[in-house]
Amino acid sequence: MSDLSIDIKISKVSESNIKNVDFNDLTFGKVFTDHMFVCDYVDGVWQTPEIMPYQPLTIAPSARVFHYGQAVFEGMKAFKDEDDQIWLFRPEDNFNRINKSSHRMAIPDFPKDFFFAGLTQLLQLEKEWIQKGKGNSLYIRPFVIATEEAISASPSNSYKFMIICSPAQSYYAGEVKVLFAEKFSRAADGGVGFAKAAGNYGAQFYPTSLAHAKGYQQIIWTDANSHEYLEEAGTMNIFFRVGDTLLTAPNNDRILDGITRKCVIQLAKDNDIDIEVRRVTVAEIKEAAKNGTLKEIFGAGTAAVINPIAGFEHAGDEFELPKLENSYASLFKEKLTNIQYNVSEDPHGWRYKV
């Protein structure tokens, strides 16, 4: 267990901005809470962490993050139940993953005690920003950037670890359709696809904008070598239901080790749903769509939770998916959110009380 009594310097805002926020009309990731957590790495040591009012940073134009992309992040959520208790969901997985990402980007590991003490104290300070009710949450963004003032091509000697928070509702609204990638790739063997490196997401924006121009909201990426195997979407891991069997790609150094993905795999086993974690080909999914055995495609991720996909296109072939009353997507979303909001039992110990 982490030491949550770590001494953290706290400077509070004089007046909260919460009164100016319409929680019924939130754009994802546009509104931020009153405070942020900050900790600097200097002279080989993470310094005393602080919680301070949310504010702009002063950073040199020569900071290495701007030139060599040393930046990683995480995505988490806090939930409030009907008794006003605050819960995190598998936060240790997020902590482990940000350090795994950092390691790949030559960024020093962040101390576990600092992470959990800072996160806990920040959430206690911002508890009024966490709204009750399913679909409402506080999105939490831990991240690290390289801050050393130097433009030589080598790892930074100084870093800034931060946590900012943003009240959230459902991530996607309306019907989501996707393109299967034919040309562009998200990641390659031996690369940084498994890490939540900032550059992974920046590199997706151009091909995704081309998809948007054709009326599609996301891309399902294919492997860089052959473009024959379906891997993940821009912000989600992907599941396919063929007949009554669920399919998803295995983890590798191209695919993010999604926490929601792991939950879906476990929930499928809990509910006696056949699941195969294996390479999934474009050809088999197109054939299943043609012969009527493709029942569902859905994404799984922290922001989206479970997001059904209504149709897809590949090589000019367009496919609509059936609208099911009792879909796997709705089953998993209900079971997952019931655990997150402390409505149901938590047999796997995923909830973490703040």
C-alpha positions as CSV (number, residue, x, y, z in Angstrom):
1,M,0.0,0.0,0.0
2,S,1.3,3.5,-0.9
3,D,2.0,6.0,1.8
4,L,-0.8,8.6,1.4
5,S,0.5,10.9,4.1
6,I,3.4,12.2,2.0
7,D,3.9,15.9,2.7
8,I,2.5,17.9,-0.2
9,K,2.6,21.6,-0.3
10,I,-1.0,22.8,-1.1
11,S,-1.9,26.3,-2.4
12,K,-5.7,26.8,-2.8
13,V,-7.6,29.1,-5.2
14,S,-9.2,32.0,-3.5
15,E,-12.5,31.3,-5.3
16,S,-13.6,28.2,-7.2
17,N,-14.5,28.4,-10.9
18,I,-17.1,25.6,-10.5
19,K,-20.0,28.1,-10.3
20,N,-19.3,29.1,-13.9
21,V,-19.5,25.5,-15.2
22,D,-22.6,24.0,-16.9
23,F,-22.2,20.3,-16.0
24,N,-25.1,19.5,-18.4
25,D,-23.2,20.9,-21.4
26,L,-19.6,19.7,-21.2
27,T,-17.3,19.4,-24.2
28,F,-14.8,16.6,-23.4
29,G,-11.5,17.9,-22.2
30,K,-12.3,21.6,-22.4
31,V,-13.1,22.5,-18.8
32,F,-10.6,22.1,-16.0
33,T,-10.8,22.0,-12.2
34,D,-9.4,24.6,-9.9
35,H,-6.1,22.8,-9.0
36,M,-3.3,20.8,-10.4
37,F,-0.6,18.5,-9.1
38,V,3.0,19.3,-10.0
39,C,6.4,17.6,-9.3
40,D,9.7,18.4,-10.9
41,Y,12.7,16.1,-11.5
42,V,15.9,18.0,-10.9
43,D,19.5,16.8,-10.3
44,G,18.5,13.2,-10.5
45,V,15.7,13.4,-7.9
46,W,11.9,14.0,-7.9
47,Q,11.4,17.1,-5.7
48,T,8.7,17.8,-3.1
49,P,5.3,17.6,-4.9
50,E,2.9,20.5,-4.9
51,I,-0.8,21.1,-5.5
52,M,-1.5,24.6,-6.8
53,P,-4.2,26.6,-8.7
54,Y,-4.6,25.5,-12.3
55,Q,-2.5,27.9,-14.3
56,P,-0.3,28.3,-17.4
57,L,3.3,27.1,-17.3
58,T,6.4,29.1,-17.9
59,I,8.6,27.0,-20.0
60,A,11.6,27.8,-22.2
61,P,11.3,27.4,-26.0
62,S,14.4,25.2,-25.9
63,A,12.7,22.7,-23.6
64,R,13.4,19.3,-25.0
65,V,9.8,18.2,-25.0
66,F,9.2,20.7,-27.9
67,H,12.1,19.3,-30.0
68,Y,12.3,15.6,-29.3
69,G,8.8,14.7,-28.0
70,Q,9.7,13.3,-24.6
71,A,6.1,13.3,-23.3
72,V,3.9,10.5,-22.0
73,F,0.4,10.6,-20.4
74,E,-2.3,8.5,-18.8
75,G,-6.1,8.6,-18.8
76,M,-8.1,7.8,-15.6
77,K,-11.5,8.6,-14.2
78,A,-12.9,9.2,-10.7
79,F,-16.6,8.4,-10.0
80,K,-19.0,9.5,-7.2
81,D,-21.6,7.0,-5.9
82,E,-25.0,7.9,-4.5
83,D,-23.5,8.2,-1.0
84,D,-21.0,10.8,-2.2
85,Q,-18.1,8.4,-1.9
86,I,-15.3,8.8,-4.5
87,W,-13.9,5.9,-6.4
88,L,-11.0,5.3,-8.8
89,F,-10.9,2.3,-11.2
90,R,-7.8,0.2,-11.3
91,P,-5.5,3.1,-10.6
92,E,-2.5,0.9,-10.0
93,D,-2.7,-0.2,-13.6
94,N,-2.5,3.4,-14.7
95,F,0.5,4.1,-12.4
96,N,2.3,1.0,-13.7
97,R,1.6,1.9,-17.3
98,I,2.8,5.5,-17.1
99,N,6.1,4.3,-15.8
100,K,6.2,1.6,-18.5
101,S,5.6,4.4,-21.1
102,S,8.2,6.6,-19.4
103,H,10.8,3.9,-19.4
104,R,10.4,3.5,-23.2
105,M,10.9,7.2,-23.6
106,A,13.9,7.4,-21.3
107,I,12.0,9.3,-18.7
108,P,12.7,8.4,-15.0
109,D,10.0,6.4,-13.1
110,F,7.7,8.5,-10.9
111,P,7.5,7.3,-7.2
112,K,4.4,5.4,-6.3
113,D,3.9,7.2,-3.0
114,F,4.0,10.6,-4.7
115,F,1.5,9.4,-7.4
116,F,-1.1,8.1,-5.0
117,A,-0.7,10.7,-2.3
118,G,-0.9,13.5,-4.9
119,L,-3.8,12.0,-6.7
120,T,-5.8,11.3,-3.5
121,Q,-5.2,14.8,-2.1
122,L,-6.0,16.4,-5.4
123,L,-9.3,14.5,-5.7
124,Q,-10.3,15.3,-2.1
125,L,-9.7,19.0,-2.9
126,E,-11.8,18.8,-6.1
127,K,-14.6,16.5,-4.9
128,E,-17.3,19.0,-5.8
129,W,-16.3,18.7,-9.4
130,I,-17.2,15.0,-9.4
131,Q,-20.8,14.8,-10.3
132,K,-23.1,11.9,-9.4
133,G,-24.9,9.8,-11.9
134,K,-23.9,7.3,-14.6
135,G,-22.1,8.9,-17.5
136,N,-20.7,11.7,-15.2
137,S,-17.1,11.4,-14.0
138,L,-13.9,13.4,-13.5
139,Y,-11.4,12.6,-16.2
140,I,-7.8,12.6,-14.8
141,R,-4.8,13.3,-16.9
142,P,-1.4,12.5,-15.4
143,F,1.5,13.4,-17.7
144,V,5.2,14.0,-17.9
145,I,7.2,16.3,-20.1
146,A,10.9,17.0,-20.6
147,T,11.8,20.5,-19.4
148,E,15.6,20.8,-19.8
149,E,16.6,23.8,-21.8
150,A,18.7,22.2,-24.5
151,I,18.3,21.2,-28.1
152,S,21.0,18.6,-28.4
153,A,19.5,15.2,-29.4
154,S,19.6,13.4,-26.1
155,P,17.3,12.6,-23.1
156,S,16.4,15.5,-20.8
157,N,17.9,15.9,-17.4
158,S,14.8,17.6,-16.0
159,Y,11.1,16.7,-16.1
160,K,7.8,17.9,-14.9
161,F,5.1,15.4,-13.7
162,M,1.6,16.8,-13.5
163,I,-2.0,15.8,-13.0
164,I,-4.9,17.9,-14.2
165,C,-8.6,17.1,-14.1
166,S,-11.6,17.7,-16.3
167,P,-15.2,17.0,-15.6
168,A,-16.6,14.7,-18.2
169,Q,-19.8,13.1,-19.6
170,S,-19.9,10.5,-22.4
171,Y,-16.9,10.8,-24.7
172,Y,-18.7,10.1,-28.0
173,A,-22.2,11.3,-29.0
174,G,-24.2,9.8,-31.8
175,E,-23.3,7.0,-34.3
176,V,-19.7,6.0,-34.8
177,K,-18.5,4.6,-38.1
178,V,-14.9,3.7,-38.8
179,L,-12.4,3.1,-41.7
180,F,-10.1,0.1,-41.7
181,A,-6.6,1.5,-42.4
182,E,-5.2,0.5,-45.8
183,K,-2.1,2.8,-46.0
184,F,-1.3,4.6,-42.8
185,S,0.0,2.9,-39.6
186,R,-0.3,3.8,-36.0
187,A,2.8,1.9,-34.8
188,A,5.4,-0.6,-36.0
189,D,7.3,-3.6,-34.5
190,G,9.9,-2.4,-32.1
191,G,8.4,1.1,-31.8
192,V,6.4,2.9,-29.1
193,G,2.9,1.8,-29.9
194,F,2.5,0.1,-26.5
195,A,3.4,3.4,-24.7
196,K,1.0,6.3,-24.2
197,A,3.5,8.6,-25.8
198,A,2.2,11.9,-26.9
199,G,3.6,11.5,-30.4
200,N,1.5,8.4,-31.1
201,Y,-1.6,10.5,-30.9
202,G,-0.2,13.4,-32.9
203,A,0.7,11.1,-35.7
204,Q,-2.9,9.8,-36.0
205,F,-4.4,13.2,-36.5
206,Y,-3.7,13.6,-40.2
207,P,-5.1,10.2,-41.4
208,T,-8.0,10.6,-39.0
209,S,-8.8,13.9,-40.5
210,L,-9.0,12.2,-43.9
211,A,-11.4,9.7,-42.4
212,H,-13.5,12.6,-41.0
213,A,-13.7,14.1,-44.5
214,K,-15.3,10.9,-45.7
215,G,-17.8,10.8,-42.9
216,Y,-16.0,8.4,-40.5
217,Q,-15.2,9.2,-36.9
218,Q,-12.3,6.9,-36.3
219,I,-9.8,4.6,-37.9
220,I,-9.2,1.0,-37.0
221,W,-5.5,0.6,-37.5
222,T,-4.0,-2.4,-39.3
223,D,-0.5,-3.8,-38.9
224,A,2.3,-1.8,-40.5
225,N,3.8,-4.7,-42.4
226,S,0.9,-6.0,-44.4
227,H,-2.2,-4.1,-43.4
228,E,-4.0,-7.5,-43.1
229,Y,-4.5,-7.6,-39.3
230,L,-6.8,-5.3,-37.3
231,E,-5.2,-3.9,-34.2
232,E,-6.8,-0.9,-32.4
233,A,-8.5,2.4,-33.0
234,G,-7.2,5.9,-32.3
235,T,-8.5,6.1,-28.7
236,M,-9.8,2.6,-28.1
237,N,-9.0,-1.1,-28.2
238,I,-11.3,-3.0,-30.5
239,F,-13.5,-6.0,-30.1
240,F,-15.4,-8.0,-32.8
241,R,-18.3,-10.3,-32.2
242,V,-18.6,-13.0,-34.9
243,G,-21.6,-15.3,-34.1
244,D,-21.4,-15.5,-30.3
245,T,-17.6,-15.4,-30.1
246,L,-15.7,-12.3,-29.2
247,L,-12.4,-11.5,-30.9
248,T,-9.7,-9.1,-30.0
249,A,-6.1,-8.6,-31.0
250,P,-3.3,-9.7,-28.5
251,N,-1.1,-7.3,-26.9
252,N,2.3,-6.6,-28.5
253,D,4.7,-3.7,-28.8
254,R,2.3,-2.0,-31.3
255,I,-0.9,-2.1,-29.2
256,L,-1.7,-0.3,-26.0
257,D,-2.3,-2.5,-23.0
258,G,-5.8,-1.1,-22.4
259,I,-7.2,-1.3,-18.9
260,T,-10.8,-1.3,-20.1
261,R,-9.8,-4.0,-22.6
262,K,-8.6,-6.2,-19.8
263,C,-11.8,-5.7,-18.0
264,V,-13.9,-6.7,-21.0
265,I,-11.9,-9.9,-21.4
266,Q,-12.5,-10.8,-17.8
267,L,-16.2,-9.9,-17.9
268,A,-16.6,-12.1,-21.0
269,K,-15.1,-15.0,-19.0
270,D,-17.3,-14.2,-16.0
271,N,-20.4,-14.3,-18.2
272,D,-19.4,-17.5,-20.1
273,I,-18.9,-15.7,-23.4
274,D,-16.4,-17.3,-25.7
275,I,-13.5,-15.0,-26.3
276,E,-10.5,-15.5,-28.5
277,V,-7.4,-13.2,-28.1
278,R,-5.7,-13.6,-31.4
279,R,-4.7,-11.8,-34.6
280,V,-7.9,-10.8,-36.4
281,T,-7.7,-10.3,-40.2
282,V,-9.5,-7.7,-42.3
283,A,-10.5,-10.5,-44.7
284,E,-12.3,-12.6,-42.0
285,I,-14.2,-9.6,-40.6
286,K,-15.3,-8.5,-44.1
287,E,-16.4,-12.0,-44.9
288,A,-18.3,-12.2,-41.6
289,A,-20.0,-8.9,-42.5
290,K,-21.0,-10.3,-45.9
291,N,-22.4,-13.6,-44.6
292,G,-24.2,-12.0,-41.7
293,T,-22.2,-13.5,-38.8
294,L,-20.6,-10.2,-37.8
295,K,-22.9,-9.1,-35.1
296,E,-20.9,-6.3,-33.4
297,I,-17.8,-4.2,-33.4
298,F,-17.1,-2.0,-30.3
299,G,-14.3,0.0,-28.8
300,A,-13.2,-0.1,-25.2
301,G,-11.2,2.7,-23.5
302,T,-11.1,4.9,-20.4
303,A,-12.7,7.9,-22.1
304,A,-15.3,6.1,-24.2
305,V,-15.8,3.1,-21.8
306,I,-17.6,0.9,-24.3
307,N,-18.5,2.5,-27.7
308,P,-20.5,0.5,-30.3
309,I,-19.6,1.0,-33.9
310,A,-22.4,1.2,-36.5
311,G,-20.5,0.4,-39.6
312,F,-17.1,0.3,-41.4
313,E,-15.5,0.8,-44.8
314,H,-12.4,-0.9,-46.3
315,A,-11.2,-0.7,-49.9
316,G,-14.4,1.0,-51.0
317,D,-16.6,-1.7,-49.5
318,E,-19.1,-0.4,-47.0
319,F,-20.8,-2.4,-44.3
320,E,-23.6,-1.6,-41.8
321,L,-23.8,-3.6,-38.6
322,P,-27.1,-4.9,-37.2
323,K,-28.8,-3.0,-34.3
324,L,-29.1,-5.6,-31.5
325,E,-31.4,-5.3,-28.5
326,N,-29.1,-7.5,-26.3
327,S,-25.6,-6.6,-27.5
328,Y,-22.4,-7.6,-25.8
329,A,-21.4,-3.9,-25.9
330,S,-24.4,-2.9,-23.7
331,L,-23.9,-5.9,-21.4
332,F,-20.3,-5.0,-20.8
333,K,-20.9,-1.3,-20.4
334,E,-23.6,-1.9,-17.8
335,K,-21.5,-4.4,-15.8
336,L,-18.4,-2.1,-16.0
337,T,-20.2,1.1,-15.0
338,N,-22.1,-0.7,-12.2
339,I,-18.7,-1.5,-10.7
340,Q,-17.2,1.9,-11.4
341,Y,-20.2,3.7,-9.7
342,N,-20.3,1.3,-6.7
343,V,-23.7,-0.1,-7.8
344,S,-22.8,-3.7,-7.9
345,E,-20.2,-6.1,-6.3
346,D,-16.6,-5.8,-7.3
347,P,-15.4,-9.4,-7.4
348,H,-12.0,-8.6,-8.9
349,G,-11.1,-5.7,-6.6
350,W,-11.0,-3.1,-9.3
351,R,-12.5,-0.2,-7.3
352,Y,-10.2,2.0,-5.2
353,K,-11.8,4.2,-2.6
354,V,-10.4,7.8,-2.3
